[in-house]
Amino acid sequence: MERFEKNVFLLAEDSESDVVLMKEAFAKAGVLNPLQVVSGGDEAIAYLRGEAPYEDRALHPMPFVLLMDLKMPGKNGFEVLSWIRSQPNLKRLVIIVLTASSSAADADRAFELGANFYLTKPGPFKDLVELAKCLQDWLRLNHFPTI
């Protein structure tokens, strides 16, 4: 197993059906990285802080990439972005906003708050698989910061 395949994705997504589709797309695309899932902004922050129930870093390792929806219960994606970028130990975390919103204003705000990428969720499953394949190719080519 290569180094990048050991790194964990954290998916912050409140739609259970979107979580299932993302897991299936990762599998079909051959993405071997573990995918941890939280269902809201407050849970994403708790995970990144290592708070209960995520305090065991063997079970819940620090992610190298956060895939995050914007519209979530509790803190929304913008609030999570703002919190992450205010944490000195998380400033290097790669954040990919993966949302249904194609609003230029939402994208601009996400980038202003520190998102690295802003992707609109594709409609057909085959397009989601293609997105996962692109992520896999990107993983193989990119150098990631140490978190």
N, C-alpha and C positions, 0 to 999 in steps of 0.2 A: 504494500500500500504506500503510495506516495504521500509526501508531507501534506499537501493540500487536502487530501481525502480524509485526513484525521480531524480537520477543522470543522467546527459546528456552525450551522446556520441556526439562527433564532427567528422563527416566524411569529409575528404578532398579528393575529387575524381572529376576528370574532365570529366569522361565518364558518360553521362546522363543515358545510359543503365545500367552501373554498379551501379549507385545510385538507380535506380528503382529496380534492382535485390536485392540489399542489403536491401532496405526497405521491399520488399516482403519476403525475407528470415527472417528478424527480426520478422515480423508479424507471419509467419508460425511457427517459433521457439518459439513464445510466449514471445519474449523480449519486455518488457513493457517500457523500458527506452526511453525517448525522443531522437530522432536522428536529430541533426542539421547538415546541409550540406553546405559546401563551395566548390567551383569548382576549386580552385588553391592555390598555395603556398602563394601568396600575400594576398588572401582572408583569408586564415587560420591565418596568422599573424595579419591581421586587426581584425578578430574575437577575437583572444586571447588578443589583446591589448584593445579591447572595442572601436575601432574606427568606424566611420560611414561606413556602415549602421548598425553596431553591438553594438552601444553604450548603448542601452537599455538592461540591464542585466535581466530584467523581461522577455523579449522576446528572448534574446540570452544569457542564463546563461553560466557561466564558465563550461566547460566540466570536467569530471573526467577521461575520456579516449578519446584520439585522435586516430581515425583509419585513416591512411594516405597512399595514393599511393605515389610512388616515382617520377613517371614521370607525372608532372603537368605543366600547363602553368605558366609563371612568375617564381617565385622561385620554384625549385624542392623540393622533399621531403628531400634530404640531407641538402639543405640550410635551410629549415624550422626546421629540427632537430637541426642544429647548432644554429640557432637563439633562439629556445625555451630553450635549455640547457644553453644559456648565460644569460637568464632572471632569476634573483633570485626568483621571485614569481612563476615561472613555472617549477622549477627544479623537483618538485614532480609529475608533470603531467604524467600519464601513457600513453605511446605512443606505439601503435601497428602499425607497418608498414604492410600494406596489399597491395601487389603488384603482378604483373604478373611475375616479375623477380625472377627466381630461382638461380640467380648467387650468388655463395659463396662470391665473392668480394663485391657485393652489400650488402649482409647480414652483412659481417664483417664491412664494412664502416658504415652501419646503427647502428650497436651495438657500434662502436667506438664513434659515434656522440651522443649516448644516448638513442637509441631505447630500449624499454623494451622487445618487442617481434617482430619477423619477420615472417610473414605468407605469403605464396604464395597463390594467389587467386585460389580457386578451379574451375575446369571447369564446371562440371554439376551443375545445380541448387540445386539438392538434397544434394550435398556436401557443398554448401554454406549454406543451411539450417542447416546442421549438424555443421558447423563452428559456426553459430549463436547460436545453442543450447549449444555448448561447452562454448561460451562466457557467456551465461546465467548461466550455472552451475558455472563457474569461479566467476561470480559476486556474487553469493550467498555464496561462500566459502571464498573469498578473503577479506582482510582488506585493504582499500585504504587510502593513505595518504591524509591529509587535504591540499587543495591547497590554 
